[in-house]
Amino acid sequence: HVGGRFLQAFRAEASEVNEHSLVGLETHYGKVLVKQVAGILARRVVCWVHPGQQLRAGERLGVIKFGSRVDLYLPPEAEPVVQVGGQTRAGVTVIARWNGEEE
């Protein structure tokens, strides 16, 4: 958890200066970084996972009270299947596929 400001989450600089939580995931496909970013109204970021904890695909790892923004950093081998800025649903929306992965 990193403290910070509470700018409107859609602003570009919000990712760097707003309060946020970082979760690094190691998968057999590569490393993924999830950044939960607080916003002007959504000031509470809650992370439910702990270092070393194993997660399954689609498992929820936290919540941003009242919703806000999540930045997802994928390795180059990942092929996004959603558009930047698109809406997703936790545990339901497929965000990316790994090169060569079957649908």
C-alpha positions in Angstrom: 0.0 0.0 0.0 1.3 3.4 -1.0 -0.2 6.6 0.4 -0.9 9.6 -1.8 -3.4 12.0 -3.2 -7.0 11.5 -4.3 -7.2 13.1 -7.8 -9.9 12.0 -10.2 -8.8 8.5 -11.2 -9.2 9.0 -14.9 -6.5 11.7 -15.0 -3.2 10.4 -16.4 -1.2 11.5 -13.4 -3.5 9.7 -10.9 -1.7 6.4 -11.4 1.5 8.0 -10.1 0.4 10.3 -7.4 -2.8 8.8 -6.0 -3.0 6.4 -3.1 -2.6 2.8 -4.5 -2.0 -0.8 -3.8 0.4 -3.0 -5.8 0.2 -6.7 -6.3 2.8 -8.6 -8.3 1.8 -12.0 -9.6 4.1 -14.7 -11.0 2.4 -17.0 -13.4 3.8 -19.8 -15.6 3.2 -17.4 -18.5 5.1 -14.5 -17.0 4.9 -11.7 -14.4 1.8 -9.4 -14.0 1.5 -6.3 -11.9 -1.9 -5.1 -10.7 -2.2 -1.5 -9.4 -5.4 -0.6 -7.6 -5.7 3.3 -7.7 -7.9 5.3 -5.3 -9.8 8.3 -6.6 -11.6 11.4 -5.6 -14.5 9.5 -4.2 -13.1 6.0 -3.9 -10.6 6.7 -1.2 -10.3 3.1 0.2 -8.3 0.5 -1.5 -8.4 -3.0 0.1 -6.1 -5.8 -0.8 -7.1 -9.3 0.3 -3.9 -11.2 -0.8 -0.7 -11.7 1.1 2.9 -12.4 -0.1 3.3 -16.0 -1.2 -0.4 -16.6 -1.5 -1.5 -18.7 -4.5 -4.4 -17.5 -6.6 -6.5 -19.1 -9.3 -7.6 -17.4 -12.6 -10.6 -15.2 -11.9 -10.0 -15.1 -8.2 -10.6 -11.6 -6.6 -7.6 -10.1 -5.0 -9.1 -6.9 -3.5 -11.6 -4.1 -3.9 -11.7 -0.4 -4.3 -14.6 0.9 -2.2 -17.1 2.8 -4.6 -15.0 1.7 -7.6 -12.1 3.5 -9.3 -9.3 2.5 -11.5 -7.0 -0.6 -11.9 -3.9 -0.4 -14.0 -2.7 -3.8 -15.2 0.9 -4.3 -16.5 1.3 -7.4 -18.7 4.5 -8.9 -20.2 5.0 -8.5 -24.0 3.9 -12.1 -24.6 0.3 -11.2 -23.5 -2.3 -10.2 -26.1 -4.9 -7.9 -24.6 -8.5 -8.8 -25.6 -10.1 -5.7 -24.0 -9.6 -2.1 -25.1 -7.7 0.5 -23.0 -10.2 2.3 -20.9 -12.8 -0.5 -21.4 -15.0 -1.7 -18.6 -14.4 -5.1 -17.1 -16.1 -7.2 -14.5 -14.0 -8.7 -11.7 -13.6 -12.5 -12.0 -15.6 -12.6 -15.2 -13.9 -10.6 -18.0 -11.0 -12.1 -19.8 -8.4 -9.3 -20.1 -5.6 -10.9 -22.1 -4.5 -14.2 -23.6 -1.0 -15.5 -23.7 0.5 -16.1 -27.2 -0.4 -19.6 -28.3 -3.1 -20.1 -25.6 -6.3 -21.7 -26.8 -9.6 -19.9 -26.2 
